[in-house]
Amino acid sequence: MSTGEAEGDEAVDYRFTLANERTFLAWIRTALALLAGAVAVLHLLPLGWAEAPRTAVGLLLALIAGVVTVYAPVRWFRVQRIMRRGDTLPMSALPIVTTFVVGLVCLVVLLGNLL
Protein backbone atom coordinates (compact mmCIF):
# COMPACT_ATOMS: atom_id res chain seq x y z
CA MET A 1 0.00 0.00 0.00
CA SER A 2 1.46 3.39 -0.98
CA THR A 3 1.41 6.51 1.14
CA GLY A 4 -1.95 8.29 1.18
CA GLU A 5 -4.05 5.26 0.29
CA ALA A 6 -6.60 3.97 2.75
CA GLU A 7 -7.16 0.29 3.30
CA GLY A 8 -9.16 -1.22 0.45
CA ASP A 9 -7.97 1.42 -2.03
CA GLU A 10 -6.46 0.30 -5.32
CA ALA A 11 -3.73 1.98 -7.34
CA VAL A 12 -5.23 4.08 -10.12
CA ASP A 13 -3.77 3.95 -13.62
CA TYR A 14 -1.85 7.20 -14.05
CA ARG A 15 -3.72 7.92 -17.29
CA PHE A 16 -6.98 8.17 -15.37
CA THR A 17 -5.35 10.39 -12.77
CA LEU A 18 -4.02 12.68 -15.51
CA ALA A 19 -7.43 12.73 -17.21
CA ASN A 20 -8.99 13.74 -13.90
CA GLU A 21 -6.42 16.52 -13.59
CA ARG A 22 -7.20 17.76 -17.11
CA THR A 23 -10.88 17.86 -16.22
CA PHE A 24 -10.04 19.90 -13.11
CA LEU A 25 -8.04 22.35 -15.22
CA ALA A 26 -10.89 22.60 -17.74
CA TRP A 27 -13.28 23.59 -14.94
CA ILE A 28 -10.79 26.23 -13.75
CA ARG A 29 -10.54 27.61 -17.31
CA THR A 30 -14.33 27.72 -17.45
CA ALA A 31 -14.45 29.66 -14.19
CA LEU A 32 -11.86 32.14 -15.50
CA ALA A 33 -13.83 32.64 -18.71
CA LEU A 34 -17.03 33.24 -16.76
CA LEU A 35 -15.26 35.72 -14.50
CA ALA A 36 -13.82 37.52 -17.53
CA GLY A 37 -17.36 37.75 -18.91
CA ALA A 38 -18.56 39.21 -15.62
CA VAL A 39 -15.83 41.86 -15.67
CA ALA A 40 -16.66 42.69 -19.29
CA VAL A 41 -20.36 43.10 -18.59
CA LEU A 42 -19.83 45.10 -15.41
CA HIS A 43 -16.98 47.38 -16.49
CA LEU A 44 -16.00 47.25 -20.14
CA LEU A 45 -18.92 46.89 -22.51
CA PRO A 46 -21.04 49.92 -23.39
CA LEU A 47 -24.31 48.01 -23.54
CA GLY A 48 -26.49 51.03 -22.98
CA TRP A 49 -28.42 49.10 -20.37
CA ALA A 50 -29.75 50.39 -17.10
CA GLU A 51 -27.51 49.67 -14.13
CA ALA A 52 -29.78 46.98 -12.60
CA PRO A 53 -29.85 44.48 -15.52
CA ARG A 54 -26.17 45.01 -16.22
CA THR A 55 -25.30 44.34 -12.57
CA ALA A 56 -27.60 41.29 -12.46
CA VAL A 57 -25.96 39.70 -15.52
CA GLY A 58 -22.45 40.49 -14.28
CA LEU A 59 -23.12 39.17 -10.80
CA LEU A 60 -24.77 36.02 -12.17
CA LEU A 61 -21.64 35.31 -14.23
CA ALA A 62 -19.40 36.01 -11.23
CA LEU A 63 -21.54 33.79 -9.02
CA ILE A 64 -21.40 30.81 -11.36
CA ALA A 65 -17.63 31.38 -11.71
CA GLY A 66 -17.33 31.16 -7.93
CA VAL A 67 -19.42 28.00 -7.81
CA VAL A 68 -17.29 26.36 -10.51
CA THR A 69 -14.10 27.41 -8.71
CA VAL A 70 -15.24 25.72 -5.50
CA TYR A 71 -16.63 22.71 -7.38
CA ALA A 72 -13.45 21.92 -9.37
CA PRO A 73 -11.12 20.82 -6.54
CA VAL A 74 -13.94 19.11 -4.66
CA ARG A 75 -14.82 17.08 -7.76
CA TRP A 76 -11.15 16.30 -8.50
CA PHE A 77 -10.61 14.92 -4.99
CA ARG A 78 -13.91 13.02 -5.00
CA VAL A 79 -13.20 11.40 -8.38
CA GLN A 80 -9.70 10.38 -7.28
CA ARG A 81 -11.13 8.73 -4.17
CA ILE A 82 -13.87 6.96 -6.16
CA MET A 83 -11.35 5.67 -8.72
CA ARG A 84 -9.09 4.32 -5.94
CA ARG A 85 -12.05 2.44 -4.51
CA GLY A 86 -13.02 1.10 -7.94
CA ASP A 87 -16.53 2.52 -7.67
CA THR A 88 -18.70 3.96 -10.44
CA LEU A 89 -18.45 7.70 -11.05
CA PRO A 90 -21.70 9.56 -10.37
CA MET A 91 -23.22 12.06 -12.77
CA SER A 92 -22.76 15.72 -11.92
CA ALA A 93 -25.42 18.39 -12.27
CA LEU A 94 -22.99 21.29 -12.63
CA PRO A 95 -22.43 20.95 -16.40
CA ILE A 96 -26.20 21.30 -16.91
CA VAL A 97 -26.44 24.20 -14.44
CA THR A 98 -23.51 25.98 -16.11
CA THR A 99 -25.03 25.45 -19.56
CA PHE A 100 -28.38 26.80 -18.35
CA VAL A 101 -26.81 29.91 -16.76
CA VAL A 102 -24.66 30.68 -19.81
CA GLY A 103 -27.67 30.17 -22.08
CA LEU A 104 -29.77 32.45 -19.87
CA VAL A 105 -27.08 35.14 -19.97
CA CYS A 106 -26.91 34.83 -23.77
CA LEU A 107 -30.67 35.20 -24.01
CA VAL A 108 -30.68 38.25 -21.73
CA VAL A 109 -27.86 39.88 -23.71
CA LEU A 110 -29.60 39.19 -27.03
CA LEU A 111 -32.96 40.44 -25.82
CA GLY A 112 -31.32 43.43 -24.15
CA ASN A 113 -29.74 44.47 -27.42
CA LEU A 114 -32.84 43.82 -29.53
CA LEU A 115 -35.40 45.57 -27.33
QUINOR-V628755 format. One record per backbone hydrogen bond with DSSP energy under -1.0 kcal/mol. NH is the residue of the N-H (numbers start at 0). CO is the residue of the C=O. If there is no record, write none. Layout:
nh:co
NH:CO
NH:CO
//
This chain:
nh:co
4:1
8:5
9:83
15:12
16:12
17:13
18:14
19:15
20:16
21:17
22:18
23:19
24:20
25:21
26:22
27:23
28:24
29:25
30:26
31:27
32:28
33:29
34:30
35:31
36:32
37:33
38:34
39:35
40:36
41:37
42:38
43:39
44:39
46:44
53:49
54:50
55:51
56:52
57:53
58:54
59:55
60:56
61:57
62:58
63:59
64:60
65:61
66:62
67:63
68:64
69:65
70:66
71:67
73:69
74:70
75:71
76:72
77:73
78:74
79:75
80:76
81:77
82:78
83:79
84:80
86:81
96:92
97:93
98:94
99:95
100:96
101:97
102:98
103:99
104:100
105:101
106:102
107:103
108:104
109:105
110:106
111:107
112:108
113:109
114:110
//
